[in-house]
Structure formats: structure tokens, C-alpha cells
Amino acid sequence: MTVLDEPATPAAAGPDRSATGRAASGSPPPRVGMRRRPAWRRFTRWSFRVAVILIVGIPVLAATTGLSGGWLLLFGDLPGTVPEEKPPVQAIPSKVYDAAGNEIGEFREFDLSVPMTPADVPQVLKDAVVAAEDQNFYDHKGMDPQGLARAAVANYAENDVVQGGSTITQQYVRNKYLSTERTVERKLNEIILATRVERDLEDKLGSKQAAKEEILFQYLNTTYFGGGAYGAQAAAQTYFRKDVRDLTVSEAALLAAVIPAPSRYGPRENPATAESRRKDVLAEMLRQGKITQAQYDEAVAQVLWYSGFGLPDRPATIFFPPPENAIGRYPYFIDYVRQYLIERYGPERVFRGGLRIETTIDPRLQDLAEQAVANGLAGTSAPLEMSLVSVEPATGFVRAFVGGRDFTASQVNLGLGGITGMQPGSAFKVFTLAKALEDGYGPDTVYDAPGSIEIGGYRFKGGAGGAIDLRSATANSVNTYFVQLIRDVGPNRVAELAHRLGVSRINPDKQYGLSLTLGAYEVSPLDMAAGYATIANHGVKADATPVVKVIAPDATVVEDNSGPRGTRVLNAAVADWTTELLTGVIDGGTGKRAAIGRPAAGKTGTAENYTAAWFSGFTPQLATAVWMGYSDTPKPLLGIGGFGQVMGGTIPARTWAQFMGPAMEPLPVVPFAEPGILPSPTSGIRKASREALPTITRDCGGPCVELPVLTTPSLVPTDPARPGAPPATPAPPAPPPPTTTSTTATIAAPAGARLSR
């Protein structure tokens, strides 16, 4: 027994503490003259010990607390109640108006008046959604640590957000109780609330299985499937014209596939992407044992098929166009506005929020654009297509937008680049031109431009047969000149400038080859119109937009682009000299059919083997891009409109003029600005001597790039912009539904665009 605080006595004090006793006990004798450490040293030692305790102890305490909290969150029974549901948004359609104030369309949720009960939902749809969205749904308690870890690994591997990690319960409570703001606080609330909802429902319904079924039903009844369709019943009706209870395995997989991003994965917007994701969901259902191998084989063979093509000639998953009342006037432009708004404000606010959307579309210009496209396509039929997009340089307002010949036949919006984008051919040379001028190259810069030239193992064709300066090379679109020019200024630096000017599909962080200047990488008509508009605006970029104002029902202005807009992204002298050189294309070069009797500048473009043709150009007041090509598969534009081969200087240039001429009639004739002094030349700039210019050859007579013949079996030709890297070879494309996909295919060799005329 130990007695605390008992006073010591000689009998009870234990060993003798005298010097003798100390020696007897084996303790060392005290040193003569021993002194205590100074106070500052004692304080330093004490501070060090405290610091060590804090440095080591606090993280351990935090980790322990976090693990304990996580354990309680997942497996405990934390106190708390589910909050009140957030007030439902009154479902008021949003109205869309043109620049003159005329109503041209509306965004409304799909008719949900047909009731949906748990008994209506087929098991195959539940299995598809669980397989695609939350494979551990029936096992977790609202939050799935494995799913979060899996998403984190996937996002890290892709260096992008490719998986969200949210469970079905988390998505449900976010829609029902929380805001959609992306904050850490909201995410934590979402996780905690998901566990509470599952706990309360399990208590109320008597079993975990019943709680899960209720959550899944509520999720399927309220989630957004695209096209204004909230809930699986609405989605089944709008896409397949049938009740949800009648969905097939393939149809259920398609609905599950579009949930993460309906505007990107929807069958109407991106059929090839939707088809790929449908197959992915079916594969996941098979892997998880939701369907048998026989069911998988049958469903995966049922390719997506648009009802407008008539009866399919093979097993198919048929989807339908939107209801007639959802199309509106100028349907491709309305589709562009819809995608623009949903990306910024979400579908709930767009389809239910009663917004007043004042757009940039000019009805006079839009009518002219549609007529010009109709004339350009006269005497032809689908799948031959054309797109025209016109942007006002000073404001970035999209004034005319034609995304295809017939929205009821195909909802693939070619004005936005369709599914894969389109190769612009030599219309992209304008960005190499601008970058060279930015680096200090001048209009008199001369290169020897032979009929063909070999660089880095590739042979480029389409030259001048001798020395030529930048002005003539631009007017006549000389390939062998521009591949040398981009070699010297750098393909990636040209890509950065193009993106800077407004070509959004060009990734400035990607590695590009010399064929970039020949247009062997995909863009969109909107991209090209926006990039050219920045040049027309003396290097000031006003971001392209279809919206002037967005106004809420309470008169709050949600978005306002009506004020001064624009950021300088290019030196004014560089932009104006680029314009000066582009006027030669129309005045006497490859784009003479684009002449409109007033100052205009532009550039022709023809993709490899005549598979697409462009004309992009501008006046000081308006920039317009025209694209022409087949939408089902890349094939040569031959024997159309009286032309043996359709190049940028033929039908596209003529269509551009048929639109721009009447469009400019009410406006004063404005000359282009006199170019200023270019920046000082970059050190090491290549300047050849000026020589007499020979006659320009008309065309390269076929593919303008030839792959080298390998003399050593082990030698692999490399992209000259990426030494040591083999040329990219695309994977075989998945078979798209006929006439619903867009544009040209990626060529095997990275240097693959033909000379534009």
C-alpha cells in the first residue's frame, strides 16, 4: 500500500541520503563545485521538448481524431437530424430572345405529368445506374471510401477530374437539400447528410434494403438526363418514345451513360461519344454480374440509330429528336445557347428558373447566313453539310450561327465542331503568320519554297518552285514556305498563340508537329471565327458569346455582356500586319471568289484529299468562318457545284461572299488600319536574301505530305517537332450511326493537310 504525501521520518525514509549512505547504495558522490545550468539553457531545453511534443503529437492527435471521426461517420450512430428540404424551384420556362427582342425559343423541363412509381422502374435500369454511378451502393452507408479512393487515383492518373467519387445517396441529398456550389464545406455536409439520410430511412422503413430502394427511386425520379428531362420516365419518353417500364438493356445503359454530363454524352449532341459510353456501361454491368454474357452480346450489338434515318438495317437502339415545341427558331443557335448556359448555371436554373435570355443573334444576318448555306448546298443532299458562324470583332457577339442543313435530321452541332472537330487545312496558316510577325519576321522574309521539301523524315508538297516572300506565300498558300516558317518559330508557340486568340480546341499544353500550320488538327467554325475576329479587332480578344444578358424573374441581372469587353492578347501592329497580308488572299490569291467590293481579308483552307473545305475571313465589322464537308465519314468533295475538286477558294469562298456582301450593305465602308511598326526581330531569326519570285504552282496535285520510305527496318519516322517520338496513329474509330457524326478523321501521319486554294 502506498501512502501519498506522508511526512518522511528517519525510520521510514528508506536508504540513507547522507554521503555515506549514498556511497553504500552505489550512487556516485556529488562533484565538488557542481553548479546548476544557466536559466537560458534550461529554458532552451524545455522549449525544445515542448516543440517536439507539438510537432509529433498534434499530427498524431489529428490523425487519430480523423480516423475516429471517419469511423463514427461511416459506422457509428452520430446524433443529428436531416434538415428541411430546400424549397423546390418553381418550374418556369426560360425564354430566349434575339438581338431585336423577338422570342425565338424557350427552355422548359420535359413534361413530367405522367406519374412514375417504384413499380414502374425496371430492374435493368436500376442495375445500369448502380453499375455506372455507384457499384458499392447496396453495401456502403451513404459514403463510399473505396469509391473516393478509386476516383482520386483515376483523377491523378489523368491529371483531370474524370471521376467524381460521389455516391448515389450523395448526389440525391445534394439535389434535395444542398446547393451546387463546389466548396469543401458543402462536400463535407453532403457526406454527413448522406449517412444521416440512409440511417433515418433505414429506421423508418425497417431495413437497409428498403432504404436503398427508396433512395435509388427518388434519385431516378429527379436526376437530370438531358434535353430538359428530369427523371427516368421523362428521359424514356423524350429519347425512346416509350414508358420507363419498357426499357431494354441497351436503352437502360444509354440513360445511365448520359447522367454525368448530358450535354457532352447525350445521343443527340454527341452520338459517337454516347455510343462509346453505352458500351462501357454494358461492359461494367457484365463485369459486375448484372447481366449475362448473352444479354451483353445482344445489347452491345444494338448500335445507336437516329429515327430520322428510317428503319435500321441491323439491330439498333433507336433514339428520337426533341419534341417539336422544344426546337424553336434557329435551332442550332438555340442548342449553342443551351450548352453555354448549362455549363455556367446548371440545368435546373436553365429549364426551371424562368430566365430571360437576351442573345446576340441578329435576325437579318441569321436569315442571310441560312440562305447562303442553302445556296451552297443547292442540288445536294445529306450527308454533305455546311456550317457558317459569324462573330462581331468588337464585342465577341455571335451574330449568325448555322450548325448544319437540318436540325430535325441531325442534332450534331457542326458550328461547335460536331463530335471530333474539323481539320481547317491551310486556313490555320494565319496563326503561323501572326506568330512569325510577333517574333519579328517581316512581310519580305524570304524562304526557298521548292515544289516539295523533306524535313524530319517527312516530305511536304505544294511549293513555289523557288524563293518567295511571306506576302506572296500567304496570298498563294504555299505549303513548303509555311512548314519552314513554323519549324523556325515553333509549332507549340503557334498553338499557344492560336489558343490565345480564341481557338479553344487547340490545347497550348499539347505537343504539336509541323503539320499544325497545314491544319492537321481539329477546330470548329466557332473557333475559327473567334480567332479571326481577334485579328480583325487589332489584337483585342472579346470572348465569343451567344448571350448579351441573362435576367432572373426578380429582375436581377445574372450575366451582362453588353458593356465594353476585350483583353489585348496580340500586339496591334502584329494583328494589323496579319490583316494586311490576308487581304492579298482575296485581292489576287487563292480566295478571289470571296471578294465583296470592300476591304476584306481572309484565308482558304482545304483538308487532306479534299475531305473538307474552308473560307475564314473578316471585314473590320464582322468575322465569318464557313466549313463544308461530309458528316458521316471523311471523303473527297468531288464533282459538287460544277467543281471537280471543292477547295476553300471555291464553294466556301463563294458562300462567304454571298453572306458577307449583303451583311455589310447597310454598314459604312471602313478601311483596315494602316499597320504600325512590328516588334524587334527575335535573336537568331532566319532571314534569307530576297530574290526574284517565280510563278506560283497552282496545287500540289494530291496529298501534300508523303511519308518517307524506310531504308532501315528498325527505323521509325519521327515527328520533327518531337525528336525521338513516333508519329501518332489513331485507334480505329467506333462505327458511328450514319450521317450523325461530323468532320474529318485524324490522319495517321501528323503532317497531313493539303495545300489550300
Secondary structure as GFF3:
##gff-version 3
##sequence-region A 1 757
A	DSSP	alpha_helix	19	24	.	.	.	ID=ss1
A	DSSP	alpha_helix	39	75	.	.	.	ID=ss2
A	DSSP	beta_strand	94	97	.	.	.	ID=ss3
A	DSSP	beta_strand	103	107	.	.	.	ID=ss4
A	DSSP	three_ten_helix	118	120	.	.	.	ID=ss5
A	DSSP	alpha_helix	123	133	.	.	.	ID=ss6
A	DSSP	alpha_helix	145	158	.	.	.	ID=ss7
A	DSSP	alpha_helix	168	177	.	.	.	ID=ss8
A	DSSP	alpha_helix	184	205	.	.	.	ID=ss9
A	DSSP	alpha_helix	208	222	.	.	.	ID=ss10
A	DSSP	alpha_helix	232	240	.	.	.	ID=ss11
A	DSSP	three_ten_helix	244	246	.	.	.	ID=ss12
A	DSSP	alpha_helix	249	258	.	.	.	ID=ss13
A	DSSP	alpha_helix	262	265	.	.	.	ID=ss14
A	DSSP	alpha_helix	271	287	.	.	.	ID=ss15
A	DSSP	alpha_helix	293	300	.	.	.	ID=ss16
A	DSSP	beta_strand	303	306	.	.	.	ID=ss17
A	DSSP	three_ten_helix	307	309	.	.	.	ID=ss18
A	DSSP	beta_strand	316	319	.	.	.	ID=ss19
A	DSSP	three_ten_helix	324	326	.	.	.	ID=ss20
A	DSSP	alpha_helix	331	345	.	.	.	ID=ss21
A	DSSP	alpha_helix	347	352	.	.	.	ID=ss22
A	DSSP	beta_strand	356	359	.	.	.	ID=ss23
A	DSSP	alpha_helix	363	376	.	.	.	ID=ss24
A	DSSP	beta_strand	384	391	.	.	.	ID=ss25
A	DSSP	beta_strand	398	402	.	.	.	ID=ss26
A	DSSP	three_ten_helix	414	416	.	.	.	ID=ss27
A	DSSP	three_ten_helix	425	428	.	.	.	ID=ss28
A	DSSP	alpha_helix	429	438	.	.	.	ID=ss29
A	DSSP	beta_strand	446	449	.	.	.	ID=ss30
A	DSSP	beta_strand	452	455	.	.	.	ID=ss31
A	DSSP	beta_strand	458	461	.	.	.	ID=ss32
A	DSSP	beta_strand	466	469	.	.	.	ID=ss33
A	DSSP	alpha_helix	470	475	.	.	.	ID=ss34
A	DSSP	alpha_helix	479	489	.	.	.	ID=ss35
A	DSSP	alpha_helix	491	501	.	.	.	ID=ss36
A	DSSP	three_ten_helix	514	518	.	.	.	ID=ss37
A	DSSP	alpha_helix	525	536	.	.	.	ID=ss38
A	DSSP	beta_strand	540	541	.	.	.	ID=ss39
A	DSSP	beta_strand	547	551	.	.	.	ID=ss40
A	DSSP	beta_strand	557	560	.	.	.	ID=ss41
A	DSSP	beta_strand	567	568	.	.	.	ID=ss42
A	DSSP	alpha_helix	572	588	.	.	.	ID=ss43
A	DSSP	three_ten_helix	592	594	.	.	.	ID=ss44
A	DSSP	beta_strand	601	606	.	.	.	ID=ss45
A	DSSP	three_ten_helix	608	610	.	.	.	ID=ss46
A	DSSP	beta_strand	612	618	.	.	.	ID=ss47
A	DSSP	beta_strand	623	630	.	.	.	ID=ss48
A	DSSP	beta_strand	638	640	.	.	.	ID=ss49
A	DSSP	beta_strand	643	645	.	.	.	ID=ss50
A	DSSP	alpha_helix	651	664	.	.	.	ID=ss51
A	DSSP	beta_strand	705	706	.	.	.	ID=ss52
###
